[in-house]
Structure formats: C-alpha cells, structure tokens
Amino acid sequence: MDFFKRIWEYIESNRILKHVLFWLGYTLINISVGLNTEDESLAETLVFLIILLIPQALATYILAYFIIAKIFFRKKYVLAFFCFFFTVYFFSALARLTVVYVGEPLFRVPPFEQESFFEIFTDLRKLWVHYIPAVFMVSFMFLFVKFFLEYKRKKEEETQLLKENAEVELKALKAQLNPHFLFNTLNNIYSLSLDNSPRTPVAIGKLADILDHILYKCNDQFVNVNTEIELLKNYIELEKLRYDDRLQISFGSNIEKDIQIPPLLLLSLVENAFKHGAGEDSGSPKIDIDIYQKDKIFKFEISNSVSNTFVISDKVKIGLSNITKQLDLIYANNYQLDIQQTAKAFTVVLQINLQY
C-alpha cells in the first residue's frame, strides 16, 4: 500500500508526467475501442489517432490554459464565449483537414477525390456531427481531471494549513499557561523563604519535578494521563505547603487505562481552583478533584469552595477561554465543559469522548 502511495505522490508532484499519463491513457483507451471495430486495421487506427491527437491536444490546452484561465476567470465572459466558439470551429476543421490531407492518402488507393479547403471549412454539419465531439470530448475529460486534481490539492493545502495553524495556536496557548503557573509557584516559594521555613527546600524540589515535566514531557500533543496525574499531585503538595492544615483536599482517580490527553490541560483547571478559589477563601478552603476513565469516556471534575462575595473574574474567564480553545482545536465537538457556580462552590466538569 505504501508503494502505491509513493507512486501516486510522485505522479502528483510531477506536472509533465501527469500530462503524459493522461494522453497515454486516452490513446490506449481509443486503441482498444478501435481494435473492436472491423472497419480499420491496427495501423489505420494508430495513424488516425495520432493525426487527431494534434488538434485535440492544441484545442485542449488553449481551452484550459488560455480561454478559461486567462479570459473566463478574469470575468471577460463575452470574449471567452467568442474565443470558445472560434476554438471549437477552427480545431474541428483542422482535425478534418489533417484526416483528409494526411491520413486518407496513406490508405486510400489513388486516384481519389479530396474535399477542398473551402468544403472542409464550410461543411458545418459534418464538423458538428463527427469532428467537434471527437476533438472536444477529450478536452472536457482533461478539464474534469485537471479541476478535480486542483480541487483535491487545494483541500489538502487547506487541511495542512488548518493543522499548522492549530499547532501554532496550541503552542501559544501552552506558552500562556506555563509562565502563569510558574509565576504563581515562585510566589509561593518566595512566601516560604521570607519566613525561613524549613519546607522551602521541599517546595523547590517539587517545583523542579514540575518544571522537568513541563520542559521535557510536554512537547507532544498528547501525554499519558497517569503522568499528568503525578504532575497534579506534585502541584497539590506544593500548594499544601502554603496553606498548612486549613486547606482540605480530596483527590480521587479511577483510571481503567493509561490513555493520552493534552499536556497541562488538567493542571490549568487545578491552578484556577487554587488561585481563584482557595486563594480568595480566608476560611478553610476545600477542593475536591475526581478523575474517571472507562472505555472511551474520560471525565475530570474539580470543585472548590468560594466566599459569599465570589464573582467570576476576568482572569478566570481568560483561563477557561484558553482551555476551551485548546479543547476545540483537539477534540472539536467531542467534549463537554460544564461550569457551575453556587453560593458555596465553583465546579468545572470536563468530559471527553475519546472514540474520535
């Protein structure tokens, strides 16, 4: 299968070869059709095919690359109309002329009568019935193949461009998340260092593990979910150093299979819960995290307690907007992101259909 794919890719990349193969295929089809008739020998069939091939090819390329490309596509419709009908008339007459004065003398026994130039160019009925279809049937076949390949090429270019744009945007979104996370974490360590806390080295160690994950394990579009779970645990342990015992965290995971998800996706949701939930709750903040995966369904739910005056800030909206963009680029319509706010809690539920 790869062999034929490579051959097709080579043919598509070689413009001259595509034209040669088209005319060769058309000639072979006409030869096979001509051999099934008893009126002509193989030599006659070949001679008349070659004779007709000249006006056919000239008419085809003038129609495709001059009349359509240079006149019709530039919206000069009247000029294109007259050029088209002149081309039809002239090359059908030229085809009849080459048959009468080149082909027939090779096989007819002299003496024989030949039509004059005037008769050839004025016998519109014969041109219409016999030579216009013979010349321009192949022209329309050529145009069909040409525009089909052009359409296919443009669709592939559009697909590749969308893919490249998606990758660039994903990298940009990740670049927005990583410095944001690093800034928050360094603030935490800075607070510990001001108090000369013995937990500062532990915090630095946790941060080193997190940075190792971000710098060396998040370069692909997807990472193993268990790796992301370990990242979340390190992040939570780092946050616990700042909140002491007043922070209540419930973390549960039920993973049937080590699936792959976008890197840092879950971390950004957890980070929002700490920064805009627990960070603004002066009492005993509470965060509940539940991760579930079975068959083709992955579900992540995080809920954080909020104060009575909690309102979704612009920073929260921006963070969730970035997450939504990332999900749109990767999963399109195959995910659900539900956000709920009550008087006591702010909850985000992400469910992804991994089948697609």
C-alpha positions as CSV (number, residue, x, y, z in Angstrom):
1,M,0.0,0.0,0.0
2,D,2.9,2.4,0.8
3,F,4.4,1.6,-2.5
4,F,1.4,2.7,-4.5
5,K,1.0,5.7,-2.3
6,R,4.6,6.8,-3.0
7,I,4.0,6.3,-6.7
8,W,0.8,8.4,-6.6
9,E,2.6,11.1,-4.6
10,Y,5.4,11.1,-7.2
11,I,2.9,11.5,-10.1
12,E,1.1,14.3,-8.3
13,S,4.4,16.2,-7.8
14,N,5.5,15.8,-11.4
15,R,3.4,18.0,-13.7
16,I,4.8,16.8,-17.0
17,L,4.3,13.2,-16.0
18,K,0.6,13.8,-15.2
19,H,0.1,15.2,-18.7
20,V,2.0,12.3,-20.4
21,L,0.0,9.7,-18.4
22,F,-3.3,11.4,-19.3
23,W,-2.7,11.4,-23.1
24,L,-1.2,7.9,-23.0
25,G,-4.2,6.6,-21.1
26,Y,-6.6,8.3,-23.5
27,T,-4.7,6.9,-26.5
28,L,-4.7,3.3,-25.1
29,I,-8.4,3.5,-24.5
30,N,-9.0,4.7,-28.1
31,I,-6.8,1.9,-29.5
32,S,-8.7,-0.7,-27.5
33,V,-12.0,0.7,-28.8
34,G,-10.7,0.9,-32.4
35,L,-9.5,-2.7,-32.4
36,N,-13.0,-3.9,-31.6
37,T,-14.3,-2.5,-34.9
38,E,-13.8,-4.3,-38.2
39,D,-13.6,-1.2,-40.3
40,E,-9.9,-0.3,-39.7
41,S,-6.7,-2.2,-39.2
42,L,-4.3,-1.5,-36.2
43,A,-2.1,0.6,-38.5
44,E,-5.1,2.8,-39.6
45,T,-6.3,3.1,-36.0
46,L,-2.9,4.3,-34.8
47,V,-2.4,6.7,-37.7
48,F,-5.7,8.4,-37.3
49,L,-5.4,8.5,-33.6
50,I,-2.0,10.3,-33.8
51,I,-3.4,12.6,-36.5
52,L,-6.4,13.6,-34.4
53,L,-4.2,13.9,-31.3
54,I,-2.5,17.1,-32.6
55,P,-5.7,19.2,-32.9
56,Q,-7.2,17.6,-29.8
57,A,-4.1,18.5,-27.7
58,L,-3.9,22.0,-29.1
59,A,-7.6,22.7,-28.5
60,T,-7.4,21.2,-25.0
61,Y,-4.5,23.4,-23.8
62,I,-5.9,26.5,-25.5
63,L,-9.2,26.0,-23.8
64,A,-7.8,25.1,-20.4
65,Y,-4.9,27.5,-20.0
66,F,-5.9,30.4,-22.1
67,I,-9.7,30.7,-22.6
68,I,-10.6,29.5,-19.1
69,A,-7.6,30.6,-17.1
70,K,-6.7,33.9,-18.8
71,I,-10.1,35.1,-20.0
72,F,-13.1,33.4,-18.3
73,F,-11.6,33.5,-14.7
74,R,-10.9,37.2,-15.3
75,K,-14.6,37.7,-15.8
76,K,-14.3,38.6,-19.5
77,Y,-17.3,36.4,-20.3
78,V,-18.2,37.8,-23.7
79,L,-14.7,37.5,-25.0
80,A,-14.4,34.0,-23.5
81,F,-17.7,33.0,-25.3
82,F,-16.4,34.1,-28.7
83,C,-13.0,32.6,-28.2
84,F,-14.6,29.3,-27.2
85,F,-16.7,29.0,-30.3
86,F,-13.9,30.1,-32.6
87,T,-11.7,27.4,-31.0
88,V,-14.4,24.8,-31.4
89,Y,-14.9,25.6,-35.1
90,F,-11.2,26.1,-36.0
91,F,-9.8,22.9,-34.4
92,S,-12.7,20.7,-35.5
93,A,-12.0,21.9,-39.1
94,L,-8.2,21.4,-38.6
95,A,-8.9,17.8,-37.4
96,R,-10.9,17.2,-40.6
97,L,-8.2,18.8,-42.7
98,T,-5.4,16.5,-41.3
99,V,-7.6,13.4,-41.8
100,V,-8.3,14.3,-45.4
101,Y,-4.9,15.5,-46.5
102,V,-2.6,13.5,-44.2
103,G,-4.4,10.3,-43.1
104,E,-6.5,9.3,-46.1
105,P,-3.7,9.5,-48.7
106,L,-1.8,6.8,-46.7
107,F,-4.5,4.2,-47.0
108,R,-6.7,5.1,-50.0
109,V,-5.9,3.7,-53.4
110,P,-5.4,6.6,-56.0
111,P,-6.9,8.1,-57.9
112,F,-9.5,9.5,-55.4
113,E,-11.2,12.8,-54.9
114,Q,-10.5,15.0,-51.9
115,E,-12.5,17.8,-50.4
116,S,-11.2,21.3,-50.9
117,F,-10.2,23.6,-48.1
118,F,-13.4,25.6,-48.7
119,E,-15.6,22.5,-48.5
120,I,-13.9,21.3,-45.2
121,F,-14.3,24.7,-43.5
122,T,-17.9,25.3,-44.7
123,D,-19.4,21.8,-44.1
124,L,-20.7,22.7,-40.7
125,R,-22.9,19.6,-40.4
126,K,-20.0,17.2,-40.8
127,L,-17.9,19.2,-38.4
128,W,-20.7,19.2,-35.8
129,V,-21.6,15.6,-36.1
130,H,-18.2,14.0,-36.4
131,Y,-15.3,16.3,-35.5
132,I,-16.5,18.6,-32.7
133,P,-17.3,15.6,-30.5
134,A,-14.1,13.8,-31.4
135,V,-11.9,16.9,-30.6
136,F,-13.7,18.3,-27.6
137,M,-14.8,15.2,-25.8
138,V,-11.1,14.7,-24.7
139,S,-10.9,18.4,-23.8
140,F,-13.8,18.1,-21.4
141,M,-12.2,14.9,-19.9
142,F,-9.0,16.8,-19.5
143,L,-10.7,19.7,-17.8
144,F,-12.6,17.4,-15.4
145,V,-9.4,15.6,-14.4
146,K,-7.5,18.9,-14.1
147,F,-10.1,20.7,-11.9
148,F,-10.6,17.5,-9.8
149,L,-6.8,17.3,-9.0
150,E,-6.7,21.1,-8.4
151,Y,-9.7,20.8,-6.0
152,K,-8.0,17.9,-4.2
153,R,-4.8,19.8,-4.0
154,K,-6.4,22.9,-2.5
155,K,-8.4,20.8,0.0
156,E,-5.1,19.2,1.1
157,E,-3.4,22.5,1.4
158,E,-6.3,23.9,3.4
159,T,-6.2,20.8,5.7
160,Q,-2.5,21.2,6.2
161,L,-2.8,24.9,6.8
162,L,-5.5,24.3,9.4
163,K,-3.3,21.7,11.1
164,E,-0.3,24.1,11.2
165,N,-2.5,26.9,12.5
166,A,-3.9,24.6,15.2
167,E,-0.4,23.5,16.2
168,V,0.8,27.1,16.4
169,E,-2.3,28.2,18.4
170,L,-1.9,25.2,20.8
171,K,1.8,26.2,21.4
172,A,0.7,29.7,22.0
173,L,-2.0,28.6,24.5
174,K,0.6,26.4,26.3
175,A,3.0,29.3,26.4
176,Q,0.3,31.4,28.1
177,L,-0.3,28.7,30.7
178,N,3.3,27.8,31.6
179,P,4.6,31.3,32.7
180,H,1.3,31.9,34.5
181,F,1.8,28.7,36.5
182,L,5.5,29.4,37.2
183,F,4.7,32.9,38.4
184,N,2.2,31.6,41.0
185,T,4.5,28.8,42.2
186,L,7.5,31.1,42.6
187,N,5.3,33.5,44.7
188,N,4.5,30.5,47.0
189,I,8.2,29.7,47.4
190,Y,9.0,33.3,48.0
191,S,6.5,33.5,50.8
192,L,8.0,30.4,52.4
193,S,11.6,31.8,52.1
194,L,10.6,35.1,53.8
195,D,9.5,33.1,56.9
196,N,12.8,31.0,56.7
197,S,10.5,27.9,56.5
198,P,12.3,24.5,56.6
199,R,9.8,23.5,54.0
200,T,11.4,25.7,51.4
201,P,13.8,23.0,50.1
202,V,10.9,20.6,49.7
203,A,9.0,23.2,47.7
204,I,11.9,23.8,45.5
205,G,12.2,20.0,44.9
206,K,8.6,19.8,44.0
207,L,9.0,22.7,41.6
208,A,12.0,21.1,40.0
209,D,9.9,18.0,39.3
210,I,7.1,20.1,37.8
211,L,9.5,22.0,35.6
212,D,11.1,18.8,34.4
213,H,7.6,17.6,33.4
214,I,6.8,20.9,31.6
215,L,10.1,21.3,29.8
216,Y,10.8,17.7,28.7
217,K,7.5,15.8,28.8
218,C,5.0,18.3,27.3
219,N,6.4,18.7,23.8
220,D,4.0,16.3,22.2
221,Q,0.3,17.0,21.5
222,F,-0.7,14.2,23.9
223,V,0.8,12.7,27.1
224,N,-0.2,9.8,29.3
225,V,-2.9,10.7,31.8
226,N,-1.0,9.0,34.7
227,T,1.9,11.3,34.0
228,E,-0.5,14.3,34.3
229,I,-1.9,12.9,37.5
230,E,1.6,12.8,39.0
231,L,2.0,16.4,37.9
232,L,-1.2,17.3,39.7
233,K,-0.1,15.6,42.9
234,N,3.2,17.4,42.9
235,Y,1.4,20.7,42.3
236,I,-1.1,20.0,45.2
237,E,1.7,19.1,47.6
238,L,3.4,22.3,46.7
239,E,0.2,24.3,47.4
240,K,-0.3,22.5,50.7
241,L,3.0,24.0,52.0
242,R,1.4,27.4,51.7
243,Y,-2.0,26.7,53.2
244,D,-1.0,24.5,56.1
245,D,-3.8,22.4,57.7
246,R,-6.6,24.8,56.8
247,L,-6.7,23.5,53.2
248,Q,-8.9,20.4,52.7
249,I,-8.2,18.5,49.6
250,S,-10.0,15.4,48.3
251,F,-8.3,13.7,45.3
252,G,-9.7,10.6,43.7
253,S,-8.8,8.8,40.4
254,N,-10.2,5.8,38.8
255,I,-8.3,5.1,35.5
256,E,-9.1,2.0,33.6
257,K,-6.4,2.5,31.0
258,D,-3.4,4.9,30.7
259,I,-5.0,7.0,27.9
260,Q,-3.5,10.1,26.4
261,I,-4.7,13.7,26.9
262,P,-3.3,17.1,26.0
263,P,-0.5,18.2,28.4
264,L,-1.2,20.7,31.2
265,L,-4.9,20.7,30.5
266,L,-5.8,19.4,33.9
267,L,-3.2,21.4,35.6
268,S,-4.7,24.7,34.3
269,L,-8.1,23.7,35.8
270,V,-6.5,22.8,39.2
271,E,-4.5,26.0,39.1
272,N,-7.6,28.1,38.6
273,A,-9.2,26.3,41.6
274,F,-6.3,27.2,43.9
275,K,-5.7,30.7,42.7
276,H,-9.3,32.0,42.4
277,G,-11.0,29.6,44.8
278,A,-8.8,28.6,47.7
279,G,-6.6,31.7,47.3
280,E,-9.5,34.0,47.9
281,D,-11.1,32.0,50.7
282,S,-9.8,33.3,54.0
283,G,-11.6,30.5,56.0
284,S,-11.0,26.7,55.4
285,P,-10.8,26.3,51.6
286,K,-11.9,23.0,50.2
287,I,-11.0,21.4,46.8
288,D,-12.5,18.2,45.5
289,I,-10.9,16.5,42.5
290,D,-12.2,13.4,40.8
291,I,-10.7,11.8,37.7
292,Y,-12.5,9.0,35.9
293,Q,-11.9,7.0,32.8
294,K,-13.6,3.9,31.4
295,D,-13.9,2.6,27.8
296,K,-14.0,5.7,25.6
297,I,-15.1,8.3,28.3
298,F,-12.7,10.5,30.2
299,K,-14.1,12.7,33.0
300,F,-12.4,15.3,35.1
301,E,-14.3,17.1,37.8
302,I,-13.0,19.8,40.2
303,S,-14.9,21.8,42.7
304,N,-13.6,24.5,45.0
305,S,-15.2,26.4,47.9
306,V,-15.8,30.1,47.4
307,S,-16.6,33.0,49.6
308,N,-20.0,34.6,49.7
309,T,-18.7,37.5,47.6
310,F,-17.1,35.3,44.9
311,V,-17.7,36.5,41.3
312,I,-16.0,35.0,38.2
313,S,-13.2,37.5,37.4
314,D,-11.8,38.3,34.0
315,K,-8.7,36.3,34.8
316,V,-10.8,33.2,35.4
317,K,-12.7,33.8,32.2
318,I,-9.4,34.1,30.3
319,G,-8.1,30.9,31.7
320,L,-11.2,29.0,30.9
321,S,-11.3,30.6,27.5
322,N,-7.8,29.3,26.8
323,I,-8.8,25.8,27.9
324,T,-11.9,25.9,25.7
325,K,-9.8,27.0,22.7
326,Q,-7.4,24.1,23.2
327,L,-10.2,21.6,23.5
328,D,-11.9,23.0,20.4
329,L,-8.6,22.6,18.4
330,I,-8.1,19.0,19.5
331,Y,-11.5,17.5,20.2
332,A,-13.9,19.7,18.2
333,N,-17.4,18.6,19.2
334,N,-16.3,15.6,21.1
335,Y,-16.1,17.1,24.6
336,Q,-18.3,18.9,27.1
337,L,-17.0,21.6,29.5
338,D,-19.6,22.5,32.1
339,I,-19.1,25.3,34.6
340,Q,-21.4,25.7,37.6
341,Q,-21.4,28.2,40.4
342,T,-23.4,28.0,43.6
343,A,-23.3,30.1,46.8
344,K,-20.7,27.7,48.2
345,A,-18.8,26.2,45.4
346,F,-17.4,26.7,41.9
347,T,-17.4,23.5,39.8
348,V,-15.9,22.6,36.5
349,V,-16.7,19.3,34.8
350,L,-14.8,18.2,31.7
351,Q,-15.9,15.1,29.8
352,I,-14.1,13.9,26.6
353,N,-15.3,11.3,24.2
354,L,-12.1,9.5,23.3
355,Q,-13.6,7.5,20.5
356,Y,-13.0,10.3,18.0
